[in-house]
Amino acid sequence: MGGTVTGEHGVGMEKINEMCVQFRTAELNQFHAVKHAFDPRGLLNPGKAVPTLARCAEFGAMHVHNGELPHPELERF
């Protein structure tokens, strides 16, 4: 059908796994870079809106190289 998992409303918890499927690793990395720039301590809605890298790896949509996820400085939930 096309489209996106979310439009005018936030991602929250219901749609977060679909983001791991809809977006490539490079795009998710960009999302995390922007989030980290504005929220370096990860205090704002942790685990919501932008899927954590660990969640995408668990969901099977992120490449894990030699047991290492990209962005080791980001907190894993």
Wavefront OBJ file of the C-alpha trace (Angstrom):
o trace
v 0.000 0.000 0.000
v 2.948 2.391 0.462
v 2.965 5.253 2.894
v 4.571 5.427 6.309
v 3.948 3.806 9.678
v 3.072 7.185 11.125
v 1.881 10.484 9.783
v 0.598 13.261 11.968
v 0.920 11.355 15.253
v 4.013 10.078 17.009
v 5.445 6.590 16.847
v 5.219 5.785 20.555
v 5.405 2.096 21.414
v 2.796 0.640 19.055
v 4.568 1.369 15.774
v 8.202 1.319 16.820
v 9.036 -2.173 15.496
v 7.682 -1.242 12.074
v 10.264 1.556 11.900
v 12.970 -1.121 12.032
v 11.471 -2.585 8.865
v 10.588 0.636 7.054
v 13.958 2.370 7.440
v 17.438 1.171 6.509
v 20.296 1.047 9.001
v 21.787 4.282 7.620
v 18.487 6.107 8.132
v 18.092 4.776 11.674
v 21.666 5.892 12.401
v 20.738 9.405 11.239
v 17.651 9.415 13.481
v 19.820 8.432 16.440
v 22.443 11.067 15.631
v 19.789 13.819 15.629
v 18.161 12.487 18.813
v 21.563 12.261 20.513
v 22.399 15.853 19.472
v 19.273 17.167 21.228
v 19.127 14.620 24.054
v 22.683 13.389 24.779
v 21.698 11.794 28.099
v 18.661 9.996 26.647
v 16.195 11.483 29.119
v 13.416 12.440 26.679
v 10.964 9.573 26.069
v 13.566 6.796 26.249
v 12.781 3.923 23.905
v 9.998 5.810 22.126
v 9.759 7.697 18.826
v 13.112 6.393 17.530
v 13.664 2.656 17.900
v 16.736 1.759 19.895
v 19.495 0.046 17.981
v 19.247 -3.011 20.231
v 15.517 -3.286 19.518
v 16.107 -3.282 15.761
v 18.854 -5.879 16.107
v 16.495 -8.054 18.149
v 13.757 -7.493 15.585
v 16.220 -8.678 12.921
v 16.378 -5.517 10.866
v 19.810 -4.183 11.806
v 23.206 -5.506 10.851
v 25.387 -6.498 13.786
v 29.070 -6.751 12.828
v 31.328 -8.946 14.978
v 28.853 -8.690 17.837
v 29.055 -4.876 17.798
v 26.140 -2.571 17.129
v 26.817 0.840 15.590
v 26.857 3.816 17.958
v 28.194 2.136 21.108
v 27.778 5.460 22.944
v 23.978 5.184 22.779
v 22.177 3.563 25.688
v 20.580 0.188 25.022
v 17.233 -0.617 26.633
l 1 2 3 4 5 6 7 8 9 10 11 12 13 14 15 16 17 18 19 20 21 22 23 24 25 26 27 28 29 30 31 32 33 34 35 36 37 38 39 40 41 42 43 44 45 46 47 48 49 50 51 52 53 54 55 56 57 58 59 60 61 62 63 64 65 66 67 68 69 70 71 72 73 74 75 76 77
